[in-house]
Amino acid sequence: MRKLCAFAVPFAAAVLASACLLPQSARLPAALLCALAGMVFCLALWGKERRDGRLRSALLALGLAVGFAWSWGYDAVFFAPARALAGQTASLTATVADWPEATRYGVSAKVLLHPPGAPDVRTILYFDSDEALLQLKPGDRLSFTAEFRLADTIAGEKTGYYRAKGVFLLGYCDKNMEMTPIGAVPPRFWPRLWARTLQETVGTLFSGETAGLVAALTTGDKDALSGGFYSALKRCGMAHVVAVSGMHVGMLVLLFTALTGKNRRRRARVCIPVVLAFMALTGFPPSVVRAGVMQILLLLGPALGREGDTPTALSFALLLLLLQNPNAAMDMGLQLSFLSVAGILTLGRRMTAWFEKRLRLKPGRTLPRRVFNRAVRFLTGCIVMTMGAVAFTTPLTVYYFGGISLIAPIANLLTLWAVTMLFLLALPAAVLGTFLPPLGLLLAGIAAPLGRYIVWVVTKLARLPFASASASGNPYLMLWLGFAYAVLMLWLIWRGEKKRAVLPVCSCAVTLAAALLLNALSLSGGGLAVSVLDVGQGQSVLFTSAGATVLVDCGGTGPSDPGDVAADAVQAMGKSRLDLLVLTHCHADHACGVARLFSRLEVGTLAVPDVEESDPLREEILALARAAGTEILLIRDDARMTFGESALTVYAPLGDGGANEEGLSVLATHGDFDVLVTGDMNAAVEKRLVKYGCLPDIEVLVAGHHGSAASTSEELLLAAKPEYAIISVGYNSYGHPSIAAMERMAAAGCRIYRTDWMGTVTIKSET
């Protein structure tokens, strides 16, 4: 057994357990317990004939003990100052560590906070909007007064996101602040200066979506990517392309290997500094550090006359990352990066041997034959790496992103060759363009068509039904995942001489098709189904009946764009068209996802209230509809229509005084099953709806205004008599849902469901 692996793997397991499960007080006792257990095992296995077993036990126990102890010590030294400042208002100084960014409410900047008598604390400071703050650069000094809190929550939920990146505090500054600019950026911050310079050069050499793609490929900065294209990359299983990782480091080494020739020592002398510079340029993300350390060790091995060993290099990279910051074990990028490499190591050799046995390429005696052989090996290598990486990372992908890309193998096969060539051309173009603009423009002109090709392929594939499958509310997909991993485990442990991959692959493919078909049939069958989608603090309600689809509202503040959430739900039915989109009113929490929705789906008809003609968001939405050829209905009077086997009534605005009161309300009906959506109308407008709307006894009520105390009145509940009340709500500062509103719903006999607790809520009619 490799000794470093035997130590690093339990070390990482202990660090991960410390970061995610064990409180600070339990880590030192856990370290002592592991050390004691290791001593007991060693004594039990004492004897020369059991030397290997004794060594493995000792390394295992030592790794666990050191991991727990290191996590305890790191937090005791570096996290203690942050904990002491949390909840306090203090006047301190800090050094700017990165370029400031504009936010919705002002400016944010990553800084190194200097508490008196304590180590520096990496902190994110938030300021009121000030143009002067955007001129800050790394190395500048700040003196300020701020209110601090621990960086352990996002949208009201506990998270290790910030701590995984070494950020312990968030500070909210008052207006009394002094800035002390420095002349030149200090050497310690030069990598951020290089990255900023390259990003600016890329912006001058490339245009449109290609510029954002190139910036992400070369520097890891995804800010220039549009939300729509990044979403398309995720649905195609290609987000790893713009998350700078081992693929990019490998391509960089490949480029300089070709330039330096076959001399191993010369190659190591050139490639190692280049890899280190690239790691610094991208900000030392875990995936790049892992790949960089592995490449450096693999380059040093032959140069020093030692055999390279990938598992040892992988273990050493993991050890370095966790020694530098044990909280990095919670980083999604680190977990996915190491699992993908583990999958490639586990399955790659077997899959490569399988391909070579079936392809049986002829020796390359001529140039065309050699080119053909290399092309085939490159394509099979892409398939092997993709499948190997996906095999081990899919459970985490489902956990973090809530779905699986089904089009990923095709998308990677069609684009990875272009990504490789784009990176190898764009990085030199950006570097040379900084000093020799004409030469940079020449290389950029060659690279740009590759970028446009990638954007075109990804955009087209992402629009296909079943391009990705959501795990939310899809039990068939989760059952298939369990089946697929059971088949994979059986195939890995099977020792038979006639071990074949055809049967496992075919069985997984057939059962996947069945799972998708069953889910689509359950969503698009007869009757009426209502799904209140989980879009955070907002509202998006999908009605389906006999294959027809109606969406009421498309807005929210969730981690995913509400347009993506709605489009995913429609495409899960195998459809690329939405029959009707109804917007109760044009506030962002009900309509901010419409642009993304139009970019992904064909929308047959758009219905909006005929009010607030000058509202900017309303004008933007109508312009999108006209450009897409969508029929527009401006609702002045009640409208009734059918969809599938159901009927829809859209009630015209009944109030005045603002968009909430002048909004639409919607009643969907199938037989005796009725669903009512009232938008954000208040109790006064609800009384008018009761008086003039001729409401039936309904089964489902989508609670008004996200559970606001001013909506879902007693009068509405008594008149409509809903059996179920669904509150579409997310993290907010408005107090939604209010206790008063929920008490009224409960008193009316409603069973209450909340999307912030339960995710997407779906209720179907009995027929």
ChimeraX attribute file (.defattr): number of C-alpha atoms within 10 A of each C-alpha:
attribute: neighborCount
match mode: 1-to-1
recipient: residues
	/A:1	9
	/A:2	11
	/A:3	13
	/A:4	17
	/A:5	21
	/A:6	21
	/A:7	24
	/A:8	27
	/A:9	20
	/A:10	20
	/A:11	28
	/A:12	24
	/A:13	16
	/A:14	29
	/A:15	32
	/A:16	21
	/A:17	18
	/A:18	24
	/A:19	24
	/A:20	14
	/A:21	12
	/A:22	16
	/A:23	11
	/A:24	16
	/A:25	9
	/A:26	13
	/A:27	25
	/A:28	19
	/A:29	15
	/A:30	20
	/A:31	24
	/A:32	17
	/A:33	14
	/A:34	23
	/A:35	20
	/A:36	15
	/A:37	18
	/A:38	24
	/A:39	16
	/A:40	15
	/A:41	18
	/A:42	20
	/A:43	11
	/A:44	11
	/A:45	17
	/A:46	13
	/A:47	11
	/A:48	9
	/A:49	9
	/A:50	12
	/A:51	13
	/A:52	12
	/A:53	17
	/A:54	21
	/A:55	18
	/A:56	19
	/A:57	21
	/A:58	22
	/A:59	22
	/A:60	23
	/A:61	28
	/A:62	23
	/A:63	28
	/A:64	28
	/A:65	27
	/A:66	24
	/A:67	33
	/A:68	30
	/A:69	21
	/A:70	23
	/A:71	25
	/A:72	24
	/A:73	15
	/A:74	16
	/A:75	18
	/A:76	13
	/A:77	11
	/A:78	18
	/A:79	20
	/A:80	16
	/A:81	21
	/A:82	26
	/A:83	17
	/A:84	13
	/A:85	17
	/A:86	19
	/A:87	13
	/A:88	13
	/A:89	15
	/A:90	16
	/A:91	13
	/A:92	14
	/A:93	20
	/A:94	23
	/A:95	20
	/A:96	25
	/A:97	23
	/A:98	21
	/A:99	19
	/A:100	21
	/A:101	15
	/A:102	16
	/A:103	12
	/A:104	7
	/A:105	10
	/A:106	15
	/A:107	18
	/A:108	23
	/A:109	23
	/A:110	21
	/A:111	26
	/A:112	22
	/A:113	24
	/A:114	17
	/A:115	18
	/A:116	10
	/A:117	7
	/A:118	13
	/A:119	16
	/A:120	18
	/A:121	21
	/A:122	25
	/A:123	26
	/A:124	23
	/A:125	23
	/A:126	22
	/A:127	20
	/A:128	15
	/A:129	16
	/A:130	12
	/A:131	11
	/A:132	8
	/A:133	19
	/A:134	16
	/A:135	11
	/A:136	22
	/A:137	22
	/A:138	24
	/A:139	25
	/A:140	20
	/A:141	19
	/A:142	19
	/A:143	15
	/A:144	17
	/A:145	19
	/A:146	22
	/A:147	17
	/A:148	23
	/A:149	20
	/A:150	20
	/A:151	22
	/A:152	17
	/A:153	13
	/A:154	12
	/A:155	14
	/A:156	11
	/A:157	8
	/A:158	10
	/A:159	15
	/A:160	22
	/A:161	18
	/A:162	23
	/A:163	23
	/A:164	21
	/A:165	17
	/A:166	20
	/A:167	23
	/A:168	24
	/A:169	24
	/A:170	23
	/A:171	26
	/A:172	18
	/A:173	19
	/A:174	13
	/A:175	13
	/A:176	9
	/A:177	14
	/A:178	12
	/A:179	15
	/A:180	12
	/A:181	16
	/A:182	13
	/A:183	8
	/A:184	11
	/A:185	15
	/A:186	12
	/A:187	10
	/A:188	10
	/A:189	16
	/A:190	16
	/A:191	19
	/A:192	22
	/A:193	18
	/A:194	17
	/A:195	21
	/A:196	17
	/A:197	15
	/A:198	23
	/A:199	23
	/A:200	14
	/A:201	22
	/A:202	28
	/A:203	18
	/A:204	17
	/A:205	24
	/A:206	22
	/A:207	14
	/A:208	13
	/A:209	16
	/A:210	24
	/A:211	22
	/A:212	24
	/A:213	31
	/A:214	32
	/A:215	28
	/A:216	21
	/A:217	25
	/A:218	26
	/A:219	24
	/A:220	22
	/A:221	21
	/A:222	18
	/A:223	12
	/A:224	18
	/A:225	20
	/A:226	14
	/A:227	14
	/A:228	17
	/A:229	17
	/A:230	21
	/A:231	21
	/A:232	23
	/A:233	23
	/A:234	20
	/A:235	29
	/A:236	28
	/A:237	26
	/A:238	23
	/A:239	14
	/A:240	16
	/A:241	21
	/A:242	23
	/A:243	21
	/A:244	25
	/A:245	25
	/A:246	22
	/A:247	19
	/A:248	23
	/A:249	24
	/A:250	16
	/A:251	16
	/A:252	19
	/A:253	23
	/A:254	13
	/A:255	15
	/A:256	15
	/A:257	18
	/A:258	10
	/A:259	11
	/A:260	16
	/A:261	10
	/A:262	10
	/A:263	10
	/A:264	17
	/A:265	17
	/A:266	13
	/A:267	20
	/A:268	25
	/A:269	14
	/A:270	15
	/A:271	22
	/A:272	19
	/A:273	12
	/A:274	17
	/A:275	22
	/A:276	17
	/A:277	16
	/A:278	22
	/A:279	25
	/A:280	20
	/A:281	20
	/A:282	22
	/A:283	18
	/A:284	17
	/A:285	20
	/A:286	28
	/A:287	26
	/A:288	28
	/A:289	26
	/A:290	28
	/A:291	25
	/A:292	28
	/A:293	23
	/A:294	26
	/A:295	24
	/A:296	18
	/A:297	22
	/A:298	19
	/A:299	22
	/A:300	20
	/A:301	17
	/A:302	14
	/A:303	18
	/A:304	11
	/A:305	10
	/A:306	11
	/A:307	13
	/A:308	17
	/A:309	13
	/A:310	16
	/A:311	16
	/A:312	19
	/A:313	22
	/A:314	22
	/A:315	23
	/A:316	20
	/A:317	23
	/A:318	26
	/A:319	21
	/A:320	15
	/A:321	22
	/A:322	21
	/A:323	18
	/A:324	11
	/A:325	19
	/A:326	27
	/A:327	26
	/A:328	27
	/A:329	27
	/A:330	21
	/A:331	19
	/A:332	17
	/A:333	20
	/A:334	22
	/A:335	16
	/A:336	21
	/A:337	21
	/A:338	23
	/A:339	20
	/A:340	23
	/A:341	24
	/A:342	20
	/A:343	19
	/A:344	22
	/A:345	16
	/A:346	16
	/A:347	19
	/A:348	21
	/A:349	13
	/A:350	14
	/A:351	20
	/A:352	16
	/A:353	11
	/A:354	13
	/A:355	15
	/A:356	13
	/A:357	10
	/A:358	8
	/A:359	12
	/A:360	8
	/A:361	14
	/A:362	10
	/A:363	9
	/A:364	13
	/A:365	8
	/A:366	9
	/A:367	9
	/A:368	10
	/A:369	14
	/A:370	15
	/A:371	12
	/A:372	15
	/A:373	16
	/A:374	13
	/A:375	13
	/A:376	14
	/A:377	17
	/A:378	15
	/A:379	17
	/A:380	18
	/A:381	17
	/A:382	19
	/A:383	20
	/A:384	21
	/A:385	23
	/A:386	22
	/A:387	20
	/A:388	23
	/A:389	24
	/A:390	24
	/A:391	20
	/A:392	21
	/A:393	21
	/A:394	18
	/A:395	18
	/A:396	16
	/A:397	17
	/A:398	18
	/A:399	12
	/A:400	10
	/A:401	14
	/A:402	13
	/A:403	23
	/A:404	24
	/A:405	23
	/A:406	16
	/A:407	21
	/A:408	23
	/A:409	18
	/A:410	13
	/A:411	22
	/A:412	22
	/A:413	17
	/A:414	17
	/A:415	21
	/A:416	20
	/A:417	16
	/A:418	18
	/A:419	24
	/A:420	19
	/A:421	15
	/A:422	23
	/A:423	23
	/A:424	18
	/A:425	21
	/A:426	28
	/A:427	23
	/A:428	16
	/A:429	27
	/A:430	30
	/A:431	18
	/A:432	18
	/A:433	23
	/A:434	18
	/A:435	11
	/A:436	12
	/A:437	16
	/A:438	14
	/A:439	17
	/A:440	24
	/A:441	19
	/A:442	13
	/A:443	19
	/A:444	23
	/A:445	16
	/A:446	14
	/A:447	23
	/A:448	20
	/A:449	14
	/A:450	21
	/A:451	25
	/A:452	17
	/A:453	16
	/A:454	22
	/A:455	18
	/A:456	11
	/A:457	14
	/A:458	26
	/A:459	21
	/A:460	12
	/A:461	19
	/A:462	24
	/A:463	20
	/A:464	18
	/A:465	20
	/A:466	24
	/A:467	22
	/A:468	22
	/A:469	23
	/A:470	20
	/A:471	16
	/A:472	17
	/A:473	13
	/A:474	18
	/A:475	13
	/A:476	17
	/A:477	24
	/A:478	18
	/A:479	13
	/A:480	19
	/A:481	19
	/A:482	12
	/A:483	15
	/A:484	20
	/A:485	15
	/A:486	11
	/A:487	16
	/A:488	17
	/A:489	10
	/A:490	12
	/A:491	16
	/A:492	12
	/A:493	8
	/A:494	12
	/A:495	9
	/A:496	8
	/A:497	6
	/A:498	7
	/A:499	11
	/A:500	12
	/A:501	12
	/A:502	8
	/A:503	12
	/A:504	14
	/A:505	13
	/A:506	11
	/A:507	13
	/A:508	18
	/A:509	14
	/A:510	10
	/A:511	18
	/A:512	20
	/A:513	13
	/A:514	15
	/A:515	20
	/A:516	20
	/A:517	16
	/A:518	17
	/A:519	20
	/A:520	21
	/A:521	16
	/A:522	14
	/A:523	25
	/A:524	24
	/A:525	18
	/A:526	21
	/A:527	20
	/A:528	30
	/A:529	25
	/A:530	23
	/A:531	20
	/A:532	25
	/A:533	25
	/A:534	29
	/A:535	32
	/A:536	25
	/A:537	20
	/A:538	28
	/A:539	32
	/A:540	28
	/A:541	23
	/A:542	21
	/A:543	26
	/A:544	26
	/A:545	24
	/A:546	17
	/A:547	22
	/A:548	22
	/A:549	21
	/A:550	24
	/A:551	23
	/A:552	24
	/A:553	31
	/A:554	34
	/A:555	27
	/A:556	28
	/A:557	23
	/A:558	18
	/A:559	10
	/A:560	16
	/A:561	24
	/A:562	31
	/A:563	27
	/A:564	25
	/A:565	22
	/A:566	30
	/A:567	23
	/A:568	26
	/A:569	20
	/A:570	27
	/A:571	23
	/A:572	24
	/A:573	23
	/A:574	21
	/A:575	21
	/A:576	19
	/A:577	18
	/A:578	23
	/A:579	19
	/A:580	22
	/A:581	22
	/A:582	24
	/A:583	26
	/A:584	31
	/A:585	29
	/A:586	25
	/A:587	20
	/A:588	17
	/A:589	20
	/A:590	25
	/A:591	26
	/A:592	22
	/A:593	25
	/A:594	26
	/A:595	19
	/A:596	20
	/A:597	23
	/A:598	21
	/A:599	17
	/A:600	24
	/A:601	24
	/A:602	18
	/A:603	22
	/A:604	17
	/A:605	17
	/A:606	21
	/A:607	21
	/A:608	24
	/A:609	26
	/A:610	17
	/A:611	19
	/A:612	14
	/A:613	10
	/A:614	8
	/A:615	12
	/A:616	11
	/A:617	16
	/A:618	20
	/A:619	14
	/A:620	12
	/A:621	20
	/A:622	18
	/A:623	12
	/A:624	16
	/A:625	21
	/A:626	12
	/A:627	10
	/A:628	15
	/A:629	13
	/A:630	18
	/A:631	14
	/A:632	16
	/A:633	14
	/A:634	12
	/A:635	19
	/A:636	15
	/A:637	13
	/A:638	14
	/A:639	14
	/A:640	13
	/A:641	10
	/A:642	13
	/A:643	19
	/A:644	18
	/A:645	17
	/A:646	22
	/A:647	17
	/A:648	19
	/A:649	17
	/A:650	22
	/A:651	23
	/A:652	23
	/A:653	25
	/A:654	21
	/A:655	19
	/A:656	12
	/A:657	7
	/A:658	12
	/A:659	20
	/A:660	21
	/A:661	20
	/A:662	23
	/A:663	27
	/A:664	30
	/A:665	28
	/A:666	22
	/A:667	21
	/A:668	25
	/A:669	22
	/A:670	20
	/A:671	13
	/A:672	12
	/A:673	20
	/A:674	24
	/A:675	25
	/A:676	23
	/A:677	21
	/A:678	24
	/A:679	26
	/A:680	29
	/A:681	28
	/A:682	20
	/A:683	19
	/A:684	15
	/A:685	22
	/A:686	26
	/A:687	17
	/A:688	13
	/A:689	21
	/A:690	17
	/A:691	12
	/A:692	11
	/A:693	17
	/A:694	10
	/A:695	16
	/A:696	18
	/A:697	17
	/A:698	21
	/A:699	20
	/A:700	25
	/A:701	25
	/A:702	24
	/A:703	29
	/A:704	29
	/A:705	23
	/A:706	26
	/A:707	26
	/A:708	24
	/A:709	20
	/A:710	16
	/A:711	24
	/A:712	28
	/A:713	22
	/A:714	17
	/A:715	14
	/A:716	19
	/A:717	23
	/A:718	13
	/A:719	16
	/A:720	21
	/A:721	20
	/A:722	24
	/A:723	18
	/A:724	22
	/A:725	26
	/A:726	25
	/A:727	26
	/A:728	31
	/A:729	28
	/A:730	25
	/A:731	17
	/A:732	14
	/A:733	8
	/A:734	9
	/A:735	12
	/A:736	19
	/A:737	21
	/A:738	15
	/A:739	13
	/A:740	16
	/A:741	22
	/A:742	20
	/A:743	12
	/A:744	16
	/A:745	26
	/A:746	15
	/A:747	11
	/A:748	17
	/A:749	15
	/A:750	21
	/A:751	13
	/A:752	15
	/A:753	19
	/A:754	21
	/A:755	20
	/A:756	17
	/A:757	10
	/A:758	9
	/A:759	19
	/A:760	21
	/A:761	19
	/A:762	16
	/A:763	16
	/A:764	18
	/A:765	17
	/A:766	12
	/A:767	11
